[in-house]
Amino acid sequence: MPRPQCPRCTRPTERCLCALIPCLRSRTRVLILQHPSEVKHALNTARLAALGLSNAELLVGEVFEPLAALLQQPSYRACLLFPGEQAQALLQFAEQHSEQPLLLVVPDGTWRKARKLLHLNPLLAALPRVVLPEGLQSRYRLRKAPMPGALSTIEAIVTALNTVEAPVCFNALLKPFEALIEGQIEAMGEQTFLRNHGKPGVVAQ
């Protein structure tokens, strides 16, 4: 019989994270497009990000309609947080369009699934692309990063907001994420964690 779940954070009731989820306001609007394969992922960080930001929306699917209406929101300048040949540094893009708040579109899924979302949604692929600063390290100690600088979705969103809205800080959004990681480490046991992931506090590369 499945354990009771919190309907909001979807965690088992005894490990509910809702008390740690903030309600943060941002000038930037965040639109998270989540591949269906991520919905039941143990660390559904996209959901945590959407719950913690008042100006955020999470949509699940492969083909998003009507995408034009989602991307052409009045007074916002849309950009896609995803690498590419023409990708610009996020801060540079934001400074160039400082008269408008950003609509930051964030695909959520593995790199392969994220590329599929772009392929299935040409309007998404046509957006100007932005990237985060180099040299970032993930706090996701339970996963080896697929490439240098790779972050979980919630870490990428926090970094992006901290970048474009400084000195406002959005690190409080990471509290439920960190508690989720600590809970999983506790569940697997310290010895198992050390054997598979290295010393506590060291980011796996």
HELIX and SHEET records of a PDB file:
HELIX    1   1 THR A   13  ARG A   15  5                                   3    
HELIX    2   2 CYS A   18  LEU A   20  5                                   3    
HELIX    3   3 PRO A   36  GLU A   38  5                                   3    
HELIX    4   4 THR A   45  GLY A   52  1                                   8    
HELIX    5   5 LEU A   67  LEU A   71  1                                   5    
HELIX    6   6 LEU A   90  GLN A   96  1                                   7    
HELIX    7   7 TRP A  111  LEU A  120  1                                  10    
HELIX    8   8 PRO A  122  ALA A  125  1                                   4    
HELIX    9   9 THR A  153  VAL A  164  1                                  12    
HELIX   10  10 ASN A  171  LEU A  174  5                                   4    
HELIX   11  11 LYS A  175  MET A  188  1                                  14    
HELIX   12  12 GLU A  190  HIS A  197  1                                   8    
SHEET    1   A 6 ALA A  56  VAL A  60  0                                        
SHEET    2   A 6 ARG A  29  GLN A  34  1                                        
SHEET    3   A 6 LEU A 102  ASP A 108  1                                        
SHEET    4   A 6 ARG A  77  LEU A  81  1                                        
SHEET    5   A 6 ARG A 129  VAL A 131  1                                        
SHEET    6   A 6 GLN A  88  ALA A  89  1                                        
END                                                                             
